[in-house]
C-alpha cells in the first residue's frame, strides 16, 4: 500500500473515530440511577454556565456537545427560566430537547368549584408553597385589581386544575387563574347586562347558586328562584351568604347567626351581597345567565342532594315539614 493510501486510510479511521465519539457524546446516555438532579435556570442565565452545571452535576458527559448543538438549534438564545428535574437516563440530545421545549417542573394545583378565596389561598399554600396571606392581600390591593380590571378577586379565581411553573409568584398564579376565568367565561356573555344584572352581579349570583346546588341539573331552577326574588324585591334568604359573612362555619346555622349584622346577611338585607362568596363553575354561571322560567320563590333541601321547589310560603312550609317527617321516619328505621 502506498504512503498516500495509508495516509488516507489513517484520516478515514480518525474521521470515523471522531464521528463515533461525537455520536456517543451527543446521543449516549448517563444513568442517574435513583438520583434526581434539579437545575434551576434563572432569567438571564448564560447557556455556557447552565451547560457547566449540567456537566458538574453528572447529567451529561460533555459540555461541548451541549454548547455547539444548542447554538445550531438556537436553544442557547431562548432559555426558558424554571426548575428542570433530571432522573434516569439522559443524553445531550434529550437534555437539549427538554430545554428547547421548556419542559420544566410544573406544580399541580386543583381548585374545586365553590371554594371561597380563603380556601383558594390555603390550597395554593399547601400545593404550591404560596403565601396564603399574599392571596388575601391581593384581594385588597386596589392597584393590582385595577391592573386586572376587576373589583375583587373573589369569584374570578376560576375552579380548575392548574400546572404552575415551579417558582411562580403568588401574583403570577392569581393572574393565571383570572386569565382562565376569562378564557372559559368570556364566550358565554351575550351582552353587558343579563336580566337586569351586570356581569359582576351575575358572578355574585352564580356563586350563591354554586353554594346551594348539589346537582348541576337543578342549578337553572335555583337560579329562577333568585331571579324571581330579585325582580320582586324579596330578600334572598340564602344561608351560604350568611355563612360567608361569618367567615365560614363548620356547624349548622343558628337563629342568632341569621340575625348577624354583616353585609352578607341576605336574611336582613335585600338584594345581592357585595361580592361573590366563592369561585363558581361554568354550570352555575350559565344558570345565573339563563335561569329556567318558573314561578318558584322557595326551595328546601330534600335530604338526598336535591331540593323541593315551591311557589308560595305555605307550599314551602308544607314541603319542609314533609321532608322533616320523612327524615325522622328514616332515622327511626
Secondary structure, 3 states (H helix, E strand, C coil): CCHHHHHHHHHHHHHHHHHHHHHHHHHCCEEEEEEEEEEEECCCCCHHHHHHHHHHCCCCCCCHHHHHHHHHHCHHHCCCCEEEEEEEEECHHHHHHHHHCCCCCEEEEECCCCCCHHHHHHHHHHHHCCCHHHHHHHCCCHHHHHHHCCCCCCCCCCCCEEEEECCCCHHHHHHHHHHHHHHHHHHHCCCCEECCEEHHHHHHHHHHHHHHCCCHHHHHHHHHHHHHHHHHCCCCCCHHHHHHHCCCCCCCCCHHHHCCCCCCCCCCCCCCCCCCCCCCCHHHHHHHHCCCCCCCCEEEECCCCCEEEECCHHHHHHHHHHHHHHHHHHHHC
